[in-house]
Amino acid sequence: MLEERYNPLLLRREVIFEADHTGAATPSRPEIAKRISALMNSRPESTVVVKLKTSTGLNLTKGVCHIYDSPQRTLQIEPEYVRLRNLPKEQREATQKAKEKTSKRLE
């Protein structure tokens, strides 16, 4: 963790972090969210990775994470596309397929 601050207006902690992944691929958002929630003693469903940036040739990823006081605040504040990015791949694909079926029915 490089920096942590509390945002009382949005009821969340904003964390700037670095993840070292020497000898491995860049970790996925769900993996990072799980690690951060374990380190910060928070609920995984209230932890959202907002940004990841890996520099070319380095095994170091910098990112921003929001940790909300409750899962309800996560649903209220974070945009849907950011929440979808934080789902595991299988769950994300299933959600997108369900959305497509719903949109086809409405046409």
C-alpha positions in Angstrom: 0.0 0.0 0.0 1.4 3.3 -1.0 -1.3 5.6 0.2 -4.7 5.3 2.0 -7.2 7.9 2.8 -10.8 7.9 3.9 -13.5 9.8 2.0 -16.3 10.6 4.4 -18.6 12.0 1.7 -18.7 8.7 -0.2 -18.1 6.5 2.9 -15.1 4.7 1.4 -11.4 4.2 1.8 -9.3 5.1 -1.3 -6.1 3.0 -1.6 -3.2 3.4 -4.0 -1.2 0.3 -4.2 1.7 -1.6 -5.9 1.6 -5.3 -6.7 4.8 -7.1 -7.4 4.2 -10.1 -9.7 7.7 -11.2 -10.6 7.7 -14.3 -12.8 4.0 -14.3 -13.3 1.4 -12.5 -15.5 -0.4 -9.4 -14.4 -2.9 -10.5 -11.7 -6.6 -10.1 -12.5 -8.8 -7.5 -10.8 -10.7 -10.2 -8.8 -7.3 -11.6 -7.5 -6.1 -8.1 -6.5 -9.4 -7.3 -4.9 -9.3 -10.5 -2.8 -5.7 -9.7 -1.7 -6.5 -6.2 -0.8 -9.6 -7.1 1.1 -7.6 -9.6 3.1 -4.9 -7.0 3.9 -7.3 -4.3 4.8 -9.7 -6.5 6.7 -12.7 -5.6 4.5 -15.4 -7.5 2.7 -14.5 -8.7 -0.8 -17.9 -7.5 -2.2 -17.2 -4.0 -0.9 -13.7 -3.8 -2.5 -13.5 -2.5 -6.1 -10.3 -2.2 -8.2 -10.8 1.0 -10.2 -7.5 1.3 -12.1 -4.5 -0.9 -12.9 -1.4 0.1 -14.8 1.6 -2.1 -15.6 4.6 -0.5 -17.1 6.1 -2.3 -20.1 9.0 -4.6 -19.1 8.3 -4.4 -15.4 6.8 -6.9 -13.0 5.1 -4.1 -11.0 1.5 -3.0 -11.3 0.2 0.2 -9.7 -3.5 0.7 -9.1 -6.3 2.4 -7.3 -8.9 0.6 -5.2 -12.0 1.7 -3.4 -13.2 0.0 -0.2 -16.7 0.9 0.8 -18.2 0.7 4.3 -21.1 -1.5 2.9 -21.9 -3.5 -0.2 -24.9 -1.3 -0.7 -22.8 1.8 -1.1 -20.7 0.0 -3.7 -23.9 -0.6 -5.8 -25.0 3.1 -5.3 -21.6 4.7 -6.2 -19.6 2.6 -8.6 -20.7 2.5 -12.2 -21.9 -0.8 -13.5 -19.1 -1.3 -16.0 -16.5 -1.0 -13.1 -18.4 -3.5 -11.0 -18.5 -5.9 -14.0 -14.7 -5.6 -14.5 -14.2 -6.8 -10.9 -16.2 -10.0 -11.4 -14.5 -13.3 -12.3 -14.4 -14.0 -16.0 -17.1 -16.7 -16.0 -19.5 -14.7 -13.9 -18.8 -11.6 -16.1 -19.6 -13.5 -19.3 -22.8 -15.0 -17.8 -23.9 -11.5 -16.7 -23.3 -10.1 -20.2 -25.2 -12.9 -21.9 -28.2 -12.4 -19.6 -28.1 -8.7 -20.4 -28.1 -9.4 -24.2 -31.1 -11.8 -23.8 -33.0 -9.1 -21.9 -32.2 -6.4 -24.5 -33.3 -8.7 -27.4 -36.6 -9.3 -25.7 -37.2 -5.6 -25.4 -36.7 -5.0 -29.2 
